[in-house]
Amino acid sequence: MTRATTQGEVYLVGAGPGDPELLTLKAVRLMQRADAVLYDRLVAPEILELIHSGAERIPVGKAAGRHTLPQEAISARLVELARAGYRVLRLKGGDPFIFGRGGEEVAELAAAGIPFQVIPGITAAQGCAAYAGIPLTHRDHAHSCRLLTGHPADDQTDTDWADLARSGQTLVFYMALGRLPEVCANLRRHGLPNHHPAAVVEQGTTRSQRVLIGSLETLPRRVAAEGIKPPALLIVGDTVRLHTQLHWFQCATPGQSAFSPLPESPDTPPQRAPLKHAGGTL
Ligand code: SAH
C-alpha cells in the first residue's frame, strides 16, 4: 500500500456468493483501484486474485460465532485507513446489506464523515436459487420471497411462525444449518404440511455446490446424513419441486477447481442460419 490520497474513501462491496463471474463490473473496477482491501472469510481466493497486486490485503474473516476481528474493530480500521487518505475497499460475501452488517459499517463511516459508496452483490439466496434451478417467485407457486436468518444469535423470540408458514411464498434461511430441525419443526407445527418441499444448497454457485431436496419432515435427517457444512442455505417452498426440471449447473468433476469457469463454447461456432431468418420474428 504505497499511495495516500488527500481524501480517503471507503467502498463497501458485495463479492457475490462464490462464482467469481458473478461479481459486478463496478466491484472489479474498484478492486483494481483500492489501496487496501479488508475481506471476509467467505470471499473465495479466486475473487481475491482480482484485487490490484499493489493493494494491501487485510483478512478480517468471520465464521459463524467466531469473529477474527470484532465488528467495532473492523469499522474503526476502515475509518482509520480512510482518514490516513487511503481508498479502502471492504469486500463482503454476497450483498453487504443482506445479513452482512454493512449497515452498521457505513453508519460508522457516516458518523465519522468519511465518504463511502455501497456496491451491491448477488446475495446467496439469488445465487443459490438460480444455480439450483429453484425460482424464488413464480406466478403459479410463490408470490413473495422472504429472506430470514436461522442463526441463534439473531434469534427473535417473537418470530411469527404462523405468518412464515403461510403458503404461496418462498422462505430462504441464511445460517440455518445449526437450527435446521427446529426451523422445519416450527413451520410444520404452524401449519405447513410434512411433505412441504425444502432444499439445502451448500457452497452455492461454486463447483462444489451440493443441493439436497426433501421435505420439512425428511430434509433435516438427510442434511445430517450427508454431512452438509456451512456455507449453506435452506429454501422452503413449492418452487423447490421445480429443481428436478430446471437444474442446469454442473458441479465439479474430481480434480477440477470449485471455481473453474463453465465450459467454453467451441472456438468455431457451428454453422447456423442467420438469426433474422430463423424461426420468424423475435
Ligand atoms: N451477505 C451475505 C450473507 C452473509 S451471512 C449474502 O448476501 O449472501 C452468511 C450466510 O450466507 C451463510 O451462513 C450461508 O447461509 C449464506 N451463504 C453465503 N454464501 C453461500 C453460498 N455460496 N452457498 C450457500 N449459502 C451461502
Residues whose N, C-alpha, C, O or C-beta is under 5 A from the ligand:
A	BS01	SAH	P17 G18 G93 G94 D95 P96 I98 F99 G100 I122 T123 A124 F173 Y174 M175 A176 V201 E202 Q203 G204 P230 P231 A232 L233
